[in-house]
Amino acid sequence: MGDSKVAAVFGGNGFIGQYVVQQLALAGYTVRVASRRPDQGALLRPLGRLGQVAPFYASVLDDASVACVVRGADVVVNLVAVLSPSGRQTLKAVNVEGAGRVARLAAQAGVGRFIHMSALGASTTASSAYARSRAEGEAQVQQYRPDAAIIRPSVVFGPEDNFFNLFAMLARYLPALPVYGARTRVQPVYAGDVARVVAALAQQDGSVARVWSLGGPSVMTMADIATLVLEETRKDKSLFHVPGWLARLQATVLERLPGALLTHDALRLLATDNVLPGGETGFESFGLTPRTVQSCVPFYLERYRAGGGRSGIVVGEL
């Protein structure tokens, strides 16, 4: 891949975004890291050669800033989404209209390839507003970019995640570890592996216009995950399977607080399995073998054993 190729990554300073930026830089792209916080994007400059990774200001709520970033790009990757609304950052504004805006302006700019990150479980009939918004965002993208590659990962993990790390933080401070949707199954997938698929789709010859669902090699229940966290953090505590009525009561309070640690919509998400059919991972099409939870998670949960906090940005293979 020649140095003349340009990739614009919206949300490139986020959890998955930093891995995507790294993989695209390794593939030879000049990478524009587009976000509302270009100061954070500047931290990713060491992932490429001098001048190869550059931060840009852009908001998916604003035509002008998006148009500036996509102009002259060969590939556009949209990773921007919100799990719950906050001010102007509503599900409709970001997950639906924002996705459509990036796709529309990329089409108008003549961008050759468009890759959109959605989520496994996206459906217009889902009980969760978040899952519905991701499906509606896909429809917006396909309206303007019918040639788009749409990626739907299951729960994504990595050293900076808000999944295993959240469980570990709760295990540190609470007398018992609460588990919501204890029997719900997920298929955790490593952020670096998702990024490798993005890079592969960016470089692949021919059409990539389809939905690419991705999951890790293991299917786990939420109770399995909580048990693993207790084992790896060496916390001698019990699991508390939170009953539905209590979970809803807690959500009524917590979703009104800063950070919205638990919401009713999150509970609806947790009521539905988040796995691929037939034991597939989705990586088979790329000739890739996804990392297991056991090969990665214990290394970053180790920092919770002695009471330490979360580490800073960690990018790359472990």
N, C-alpha and C positions, 0 to 999 in steps of 0.2 A: 504494500500500500504506500503510495507516494506521499511526500510531505504536503503536496498541494491540496489534499483532501481536507475538508473542514467539517467538523461535527459540532452541532449546537445541542447542548444538553440542558434542558430546563429542569430545575431542581437538582442540578449537578453537585451542589454542596450538601445534599442530604445524605442519609444513611446509605441507601442503595446507590445514590448518585456518585459518591466518591469512588466506588468500585467500578462503575461504568466509565467514569472519566479515566481511571487508570487503564482499563482494558482498551479503550479507544486510543489513548496515547501510545500504548504499547503496539497497537496496530498501525501507527504512523500518522494518525489524524492530528491536525491542529484542533484543539478542543476549546470551545467557548462555553464556560460554565455560567449559565444564566440563572439568576435568582434575585430575590428582593434584598439579599444580604451579600453583595459582592465582596465585602471584607472577609466573609467566611470562605467564599470561593477562592480568594487569594491564597488560602492555606494549602490549596491543592496544587499550586504551581510546581512543587518539587516532584510531582508524579510524572512530569515530562521533561523534555529538554528545555533550555532557556527559550522562553517565548511560546512554547508549544501549548501550554495550558493557561488560558486567560480568563479572568472573571469579568462578567458583564452584568449590569443591572437589567432586570426584566421582571415584570409582573404579568401573569397570565390573565389578569383583569384589564390589561391595557394594550390596545392595538399597537400604538407607536413603539413601545419598548420591545414587544415581541417581533414586530416587523424588522427592527434594527438588528436583532440577533440572528434571525433566519436568513437575512439577505446574504447571498453568496455561499450558503452552506450546501454541502453535498448530502448530509444526513442530519435529520432533526430527531432527537429523542425527548419525549415528554414524560417526566417522572413525577410531575407535580400533582399532589392530591392532599386532601385533608380527611381525617377520620371523623371529626366532629366539627360543627360550625363554631367560628369565633369572629365576632364583628362582621366585617365585609367578607371574610373568608368562609362563605357558606358552602354547603355541599353542591348546590346548584351553580354558584358563581365559579367555583374552582374545578370541581370534578366533572361538571357537565359543560358549562359555557367556556371555561378556561381551556379545556381540552379541545373543544371545537375551534376556539380562537387560534390556538397554536397550529392546528391542522389547516385551517383556512388560509392563514397567512403564509404557511410553508408552501401550500399549493400555489398561491399567487406569486410566490418568489421563485417557483420552479425548482424547488428542492427535490432531488431525485429519490430519496428514501425517507420514509417516516415510520418511526417506531414509537408505540404508545404503551406505557405501563398501566395495566388495569389490575384486577385482583381476581383470584379464583373465587367463585361464588357470585360473581357479578351476574345479576339477573333482574329483569324488569318486574318479575313477580316475587322477588325476595321480600321477606318481612322486614328486613333491615333497610333503612333509608340510605345508609352508606352503600350497601351492595346494589341497590337500585340506581344510585347516582353513578356508580362505576359503569353499569350497563348503559345508562343514558349517555355517559361520556364516550363510550365506545361507538355508539350510534352517531354521535356528533362527529367524531373523528372519521368514521367511514363515509359520512355524507360528503366530506370534502376530500378525503383521501381513501378511496375504495381500495387502493393498493397498499394500505398501511399494514404493518405487522403489529399485532396486539398481543402483549405478553400478560398472562394471568398467573402469577405465582401464588402458592399457598403462603403460610406464615413464613416470613423471611427472618433468618437469624444471622448473627455476626457479633463481633466484639462491642459494637455500638448500639445493639438493638434495644428496643423497649419491650421486649418479650421475656427472654430468659433473665435479663438484667432486672426487670421489674419484679419477677418472682423472687430473685435473690435478695433484692432490697426489702421486700415484704417479709421474707424468711428471717432477715436479720433483726427486724424490729418488732414483729408480732409474736405473741406466744404460740400461735398455731398458724400454719400457712393456709389461707383461704383459697378454695378452688371453685371457680364458676364454670358451669357446664362441664362437670367432671368427666362425663362419658363422651363428650364431643371429640371427634377425631380430626386431627390436622396432619399435614405432611410437611414438616419444617424443611425449608430449602435455604442453603447458604447464599448470602448476598453476593459473594464473589462468583458463584456459579451462575446466578441470574445475570450478572454483568458479562460473563463470558458468552452467554446466549445473545445478549444485546449486540456485542461486538461481532459475533458470527453473522447475525442477521444484517448488520450494517454492511458487511463485506460480501455477503452471499450473492452469487449471480442469479438472475432470474427473479421470478415473482416470490415474494414472501407474504403475500396478502392472505393471512389466515390468523386464527387465534392460536397462540402457542401457550398451552397450560404447562406449568412447571411445579414439581414437588420434589422433595428429597427422597432418599431410598427407604425411609422408615415412616410408617403411619403410627402416630402416638395419640393417646387420649390426653386431655388436659390434666387428668390425674397422674398419668405417666410422666408428664413434663414436670409437674410439681414435685413428684417423688425424686426424679433425677436431680432437680435443683437442690433439694435437701441433702441428697447423697454427696453431691459435688461441693457443696458449701459446708458440709460436715455439721449440719444443724440437727440436733436431736429433738425434733419437734413433730407434732402430729399434723396431718392434713385435716382441714375442715371443709367438707363438701357443703358449700353454702346453699341452703334450700331456696327455691325460686322466690317465695314470698319475702324472705329476708334480703335476697339480692335486689329485688325491685325496690324495697324500702331504702336500702343503702344507695342505690342509683338515684333515687329521688333527691337525696341530700348531696351526694358527691358530684352529680353533673352540674350543680349550681356553683360549685367552688372552682377557683382558678386551676387549670390543668385538667379538669373533668376526668378524674382518675377512673370513674366508672359511670357509664350512662345506660339508659334503657336500650338505646340502639345497639350498644356493645353487647348487651345481654341477648338481644335478638340474633346478633351475629354468632354468638357462642352457642346458640341453640341448633346450629346447622353444621354438619360435617364439612370440612374444607380439604377434600382429598380428590385425587385423580381416579378415574375408573380403572379397574383391572390391574391394580398394582403398578401402573406405569409411572414414570417420573417426568416424561416429556423431553428428557435429554437424549433419548435414543436417536432422535432425528439429527442430532448434531455430533454424534459419536463421542459424547462426553459422559463421564461418570460423576454424578454429584456427590459431594462430601456428606458424610453422615454427621448427625448431631454429636455422636460420641467422639468423633475425630477432631472436633472443633470447640464445642461448648465448654468442656472441662477446663480448657486452658484459660478462658477469660472469666469463668466463675471462680477460679482459684483466688482471685483478689478479694473475694468476700469472706474467705475462711478466717482471716485474722482481723476482720472488721474494717478493712480498707474500703475506699470508695470506688466509684467508676473511674476508669482510666480515660485518657484523652483519645484523640482520633487514632485509630489503628487501621491502616490500609494495607491490603496485600494478602498473600498467602500466609497461613500459619504453619 
